[in-house]
């Protein structure tokens, strides 16, 4: 079996969102996108996080210290029945096919097309949900 290749995401500076189970979400994002775990909490915010009983896990696609940050908030009630989402742009058809293959191997339902019908067209696009039902939109957007 070939070693997994890193998904070549072309734009996302970082995204921070709440999850109900950090370990479950960590496993999900590492498996789907081959993310690197970069830190637990952060020196700049650790005291505040402890006071509010929050915990943070930082992950990187290889661009920044963190491209995605998952936050466990023990008192937050989550409502994910909306169209709230984030979009990852990948550089080519091979990359989007790789993410879709991984999603299928994980047994994730895939919704073809853009999250919103009025969004700028993309060469290829699909959406899926993470374990906390956050929508993730994957679009093919070749580098310019």
N, C-alpha and C positions, 0 to 999 in steps of 0.2 A: 504494500500500500504506500502510495506517495505521501510525503510529509505535506501537511496543509500549507497553503500559501496565504500570506497576509492579504486581506481584502484592501485593494488600493482606493481608499476613500479620498476624494479630492477636495471636499470642503466641509468642515465643521470645526469651529474653534473650540468650543466646549459646550456641553449641555449638562445641567444639573437637575435631577428629579428625584422624587420620593419613591421608595419601595417599601414593601411590607416585610420582606425577608432578604437580607443582604447576601447571604450565602447562595440562595437560590438564584437571585438576580446576577450575582457574580458569575456563577457557572453558566448561566444562559448567555450572557454577553461575551464571555471568553470563548464559548463554543461556537456561537453564531458568527462572530467577527474576528476571532483569534486575537482579541485584545490583550495587551500587556497590563497586568496589575501593577500600578505604580506607587500607591501609598494607602495607608489606613489613616483616616483623619488628615489633618494638615496643620503644621506648626502655627500658622496664622489664625486658625479658627478652632483649635482643639479645646481651649478653655471654654469658649462659648458653646461648643458642641456638647461638652460634658455637662454644663449647667442646664442645658435644655434636653438632656438625655437623647441627643442625636448622635449618630455615628455615620461616618462618610467612608466610602471606598472609591478611590480614583483609578481610572483606566486610561490607557493611551493606545492610539492607533500607530504611534511612533512619531507624531508631529510635536506634541507638547507634553508637559508634565502630566496633564490630564485633558483628555478630549471628552470623556464622560465621567460624571461623578454621581454615584448613587448615594442617597441619603436615607437612613432609617430614622424615621420620626415616630416615636412611640405613642403620640397622642393625636396624630393626624388622621382624619377620616378621608379616605380617598374616593373620588368620584371620577371614574374613567369611562363614563358612557358618552363622552363628548367627542368632538373631532380634534381635541388637543393631540399633538403629535410632534415628532421631529423628523427631519428628512436628511438622509445621507446620500450624497451624490458619489457615484463610483465612475471610474474613468472609461470603461468600455464594456462591451457585451459579455466578454469573458468574466469580468468581475461580477457583473449582476447575475450571471448564470451560476457563479460559484456561491454567492450568498443564497440564491434561491435553492440550490442543491443542498446546502447546509440546513436551511429551514425545513426542507422536505424530510431530510434525514432525522431531524429533531421532531418530526410529526406536527409541525406548525401549520395551521391553516394560512393560505396565501390568498390575498385579494388582489387581482390583477388591476393595473391602472393607477392613476394618481389618486391621492387622498381626496382631493377636491376636484370636481369636474372642471372648474374654472381656472385651475392652475396652468401655468405655462406648460405646453406639451414637452414631453421628454421622449428620447428614442425608445426607452423601455422603462417601465415603472411597476412596482408592486408594493403592497403593504402587508404588514403582519403585526401581531401583538406580542409583547413580552409577558412574563408571568404575572405582572400586575395590571395587565391589559392596557399598557401604554401603547399607542399606535407608533409604529416605525415605518416610514416611507423610504423606499430605496429607489433611486432614479439613476439612469445612465446619463451622465453629463460629461462628454469627452473634454479633456483639458484643452484650453484655448491657447 
